[in-house]
C-alpha cells in the first residue's frame, strides 16, 4: 500500500504577521495494493472532530479508512478547515465557538435515556462517559467557526478543490460535515458518484439553532444552486409541520429544485439508537421535494442493531460499513463508473 498527505490551500489573507492561508484543509490518503482500485472515497468528519474519527476508534481498533482500503478503495480522509491538523487561526477564520463539552457529547453519542429510542448497545465504552474510551473520544474535539455560513462556504470550496484534483469519488459525510459536503456535491455533481449522508446535520432549513448551526438554504448556511435561482433565503416560502417530535420545514408550491444535486445518488444512513432518527425522514422529504434521488439505509433493516450517532467508531463499525458498501455495490457504484 502507498499513503501520504497533502493540503488544499486556497487563498491568502493579509494580517499583521504577513500573508496567512485562509483555512487550508489537510488530506490524508492511502491507496490499495490492487492495480484495479475501486471508486475513491472521500471521508468527511462531523462536529468539532477531525479525520481521526475514520482512522482508528477510541478503543484502538481500525476505523473505516483502513477497512475501505482493504476493500480496494483509494481513500481520502480530510480534516475540515479549522479542525484537527487544519489549523484554526482566528485572524482569518474569525471567532470560534466553544468546544462542545462532555455533557453535550454524552447526550449525542452515548445516548439520552429520556428519549424514546432502543437501547444503545454498541458504544465501545461505558455509557456514562466515565472511562478512558470517552476521554480518547472527546480529546479529538475542538471549536467550530462561529460564522456558520463562512464555515460551510470554506468547506465547500476546499472539498470542490479536492474533487477537482482527485477526480470522481464517493463522498461520505457525517453530522456537521454534511452541509459543506452537500454544497460540494451540488457544485460538482459530475465528480460525486454517490453521496452517503451519515446522520448529517438537520432538519433541513431549521438546523440546530441551539448550537448556532442553522440551515437557511435548506442543507447549508451558504447558497445552494436552486432553480429558479434564489438570491436570499427570505425568498423561500416554507410550511412548518410541528406535529412530530422534531419540526419539519418544506417549501410551499411552487417548489425550487436542486438540479445539480439531483444528479447524485444519495444514501440516508441512520442508526437504530441515535437521536438523529427523529429527523432522518425530514431529509428524505426535503430531497424528494427538490428533485433528488435518495434512499433510506437504516442499519436495523440489515440486522445491525443498537448503534448511536458515532457508528463509525462503535463496536460493530465493520458491520455498519458493510451495510454502506452493500448499498454502493448494489447500485453499481463501487468500480469507478456511474451507471
Steps between C-alpha positions, in 0.01 A plus 500: 500500500607861447392792712572865552346840559460841342321829553220673316631851558272768358562873521716716728386781727709800606554512875734694730733200483488477119313287247317214670313218325126512563378164624729249327363145508721205591444181297641160593485239225567130458487280190426127495750248368274389216580634154127534424379713789136567563335843517691744723322597821526837675426485875374822661482506879232666709459742789809652652690177436761412242593237245628269773135393540560285191854381571469324835234462768532641854569147627775437246336299221528574126268768367312518172794643303728193527198272451412678176858475376494127577181480292684653203401867521745792490411707806535871574441604861462874557532722802245771428646855509567606857488143634766246591810549289334788311598785735251749638627858466247752636673778305360359177220264606335729752382418849460133591218341693575327827591132486198285572525367854485144625138531610381601153706230330371232736143588402577492128736201479441282807123532520236691691285272719216753480457446126267227368773301323616136512795426729839625383712186519791565262696784663845352578516640854272576791185697425559754775823622343707414805772294334812547287313417179289813534805704599672389180189597303454850645872571462435527124248780543560869441314822417316579179483824304239719667393633159320194364458638148873568475575152634278328244630713213859425593435128530322503163790673329765269646302185422432621145874558454568149632251346255648703216841358593415132551210456258170315552441357847240388749457755780419376850408782740405477866291737712624862484726405211187459288424861399837578342505160331147546361609839364801338333282230342256768383794686341669195341231236446696349212781417744283346774390150402307464825443692822472304824332723758585346838260675736578841352403825669131580489211538478518679163436877516482483883831348612598514865454864607591418861854429376507793256496263200204610292429396140314787331584369149351158573804278545752771588548853624660601168330532158393195302429495126122502489287524188341753476799675662477629856679823586417494872348235731215739580363409155410148616134456592502229765236307683594364842354173626530479878295184554802272544774497766714728281349775278528453124525781244416453133448743215156610396414482131652594262802302619855598410714200406870410517583372149871458581458294814220308327766330284654330806362177657463560874489251788348620828673286763346490847570293811236331710576668834603846378305821572554590134229242424244763591570698184644260242159509332523878483811472281328246274197725461721800417703305242186359338353848473807654333525222242776282648518121504558372853449181694484415868779274624377420849747270666247283681344408164824309437507347848751753638350610830574719800715766334513869585612816323870403508449176306842523326680455834266253667553132578344380176639771272601234246139376479377858452749559220397173334142628479619819330721309256213266420292805402784634286563166334134422434473821297809428292695789657796312646716452191571850382210555263166666549224280351 
